[in-house]
Amino acid sequence: MASSSTNISDAATNGNPSLVSFPAINVTKLSKNNYHVWKAQLIPFFCGQGLFGYLDRTILIPPKEVFVAGTSYVIPNPLYEHWQCQDAIVVVILFSIISKNIHVQVVSHTTSAAIWCALAKSFSSQSCARVIQLRTELVNTCKDAQSIHDFFIQIKCMTDELVIAGHALHCDEIISYLLSGLENDYDSFVTTITTCTDPVTLEEVYALLLTIESRLLHNNQPVVQPTVHISTP
């Protein structure tokens, strides 16, 4: 019979924490392609509910039984019952936001921490492959016929995904990917930025590119020749 040196009177003194009810959550269900985004949404959600400790095991599992004060008798530990109920709520939340094809991989796990850990292990190799793919796409991405805004957003989306995957790029790296994908019309700007001794931010580069794009569009507008009407006597 499992027991603990924890005194039942101590548990009573500390109080039995109130249960967190099933909170409303609206996120895209976990699929084989969105693990990092899914995880990034859930961490602040569970932290805000005071539940993340069940996932990372910082909220320890209390002993199932405790001694009655001053005796050798053991009784069920109310703190364990509370932990069990609360963890069950987290399990239900996780299962509700996991797609069917992922659900079958973790359905045998009975605690939220076990489910969380199993998902991390399952997606670890896929995550490495995705990071390599994103870095390759960054090297090969060019502005072409896109606007500066669309090109910038394309680069930013990929770098943001790397941040979520735990592989954040330095500002200088992002700027280098941005500059390398520009057309020849921007060569003088690229030279200016790459030879600049003062540090520049990504936001500053983006603002300057928008200004240059606007001037290029203005200068490349076709000249409309005026029509001269000559009246005949």
Beta strands, then each sheet from edge to edge (+ up, - down):
strand 1: 65-67
strand 2: 74-76
sheet 1: 1+ 2-
end
